[in-house]
């Protein structure tokens, strides 16, 4: 992966794995698999505690509220120092930042809470394996399993490329924009957010020197969210305080309320994650031609990954942006001049060889 760390990783509760992730991937968001946490809860807790503990896992409030709810959970179930569940609960509380949703809601997991995709592949691979199977049979079985996954993926790609979901809400302009942009699976999530706009309204609009702030409140309840819009015309940068897009890659219903208010005809590019789009597979930083060798592709990929890190840092300030832009333009111009000089030299050499040949013919 050319030393490119993943943005997030999900593992089971293995202690050695947690330690390795912390040391080797310090910049990667790490969480424990929610499915494994629930299985362990069934194993260590009494049946009447499981429902309350599951609420602690998926609670979306602040860490301060989580601590209060945890103390209430311990008190209500009378979990003393000699209780059978005490040891496991104490261990889970120490690592609460790895499994409690209130500590993970601002991190990039794209809505994934478990590692069931890898577990399902493992179970499928192990289904027909035994000790008497030869290495050739094992590899053949592996490719058979993978080919089924690839075939299903190809069928879904075909459906996505040849069909567009139907708009069902009253905001059909945004729905059609989402249907033509996102894959069908992701479109249904976006459509759900458009439907949820009926539950929210704009209560206040604040204009500042930097941006326009929209205060979004729930029609029933006390929840309030802030949506900042830098430019109401181009919609170049729209962000919400709920951070749903930053965590799951899907524009939230609060942003949709603002887009409807502004009469946006399309979903802005800042609210579209490339991996969820119909062209997510084909698009890349560099579209290399088919005749390029695998070694050259590997070099291009490595240079792109290195350049991406530099350019992300350079884009944070105008001075760095201008400086790197001038460097790239200068290098490109120098490369063109060098190619032109090489072309002239080669043409001059060809003309010289041609004249020498004509002179030899005359002498003969």
C-alpha positions, 0 to 999 in steps of 0.5 A, a space after each residue: 500500500 506504499 506506506 499509506 495507512 488506512 483511515 479506520 480499522 475494525 478488529 475483535 477484542 484481541 489485546 495483542 491486536 489492539 496493541 499492534 494497531 496502536 503502535 503500527 497505525 497510530 493515525 488510524 481510527 480504531 474500534 472494536 467490532 460491535 457484533 463481538 461486543 454483543 456476543 461477549 455481553 451475552 456470555 458474561 452478563 445476565 439476560 436482563 442486563 443485555 438490553 440496557 448494555 446494548 443501549 450503552 453501545 449505540 447511545 449517541 449522546 456525549 461522553 459525559 452522559 455516557 459516564 452518568 448512564 454507566 454509573 446508573 447501569 451499575 447501580 440499577 443492577 447492583 453490580 458490586 465488587 464480588 459480582 460475577 460480571 464486575 471483572 468483565 465490565 471493568 475491563 470494558 469500561 477501561 476500553 470504552 473509547 474503542 466500542 462506545 458509539 458516543 466516543 466514535 461518532 466523530 470518526 471515519 467509519 462510513 457507518 460500519 460497526 462490525 467486521 462481518 464482511 471479512 468474517 462471512 468470507 472466512 466462514 465461506 472459505 472454511 465451509 468445505 475445507 478439511 485436513 485431507 484437502 490438497 493445496 491445489 484443491 484449497 486454492 481452487 476452492 478459494 478462487 471459486 468463492 472469490 469468483 462468486 463474489 466478483 460475479 455478484 458485484 458485476 451484476 450490481 454494477 450492471 444494474 447501477 449503470 443501466 437503471 435510475 431509482 424512482 423519486 418518491 418525495 416532493 423534493 424530486 430535483 434533489 432526488 434526481 440529482 442524487 439518483 444520477 450521482 450515487 449508486 442505488 444502494 447509497 441513493 436509498 440512504 440519501 433518499 432517507 435523509 431527504 425524507 427526514 427534512 420534514 422533521 426539521 426547520 430553519 429557526 435562524 440565519 446568521 450572516 458572518 464575514 466568513 460564512 452564513 450559519 443556518 440554525 436547524 431545529 427539530 420540530 419535535 424535541 430540543 435538538 439543534 444543529 448548525 449548518 455553515 455555508 461559505 458561498 450560497 451561490 456556488 455551494 463550494 463548502 457546506 458542513 454540518 455540526 452533526 458530522 454525518 458526512 465526515 463520518 459516513 460520507 452521506 449528506 445529512 438531512 440538516 444540509 438537505 434542509 439548507 439546500 431546499 431553502 436555497 433552491 439547489 438544483 443539484 447536490 454540491 460536490 462537497 457533499 458527494 464522497 467519490 467512493 459512493 458514486 457510479 464512477 467511483 471505480 473508474 475514477 482515479 488520480 491518474 488514468 493510465 493508458 492500457 499500454 502502460 506496463 505494470 511496473 510503470 503503473 506501480 510507479 505512478 501509484 506510488 508518486 500519486 500517494 506521495 503527492 497527495 499527502 504533500 498537496 493536502 498539507 499545501 492546500 491548507 494555506 494560500 501561500 503554500 498552494 501558490 508555491 506548489 502550483 508555481 513549482 509544478 508549472 515550472 517543472 512541466 514547462 522545463 519538461 516540455 522544453 526538454 522534450 522539444 530540445 530532444 525532438 530537435 536534436 533527433 531531427 537534426 541528427 536525422 537530417 545530418 545522416 540524410 546529407 551524409 548519405 547523399 554525399 556518399 552517393 554523389 561521391 560514388 
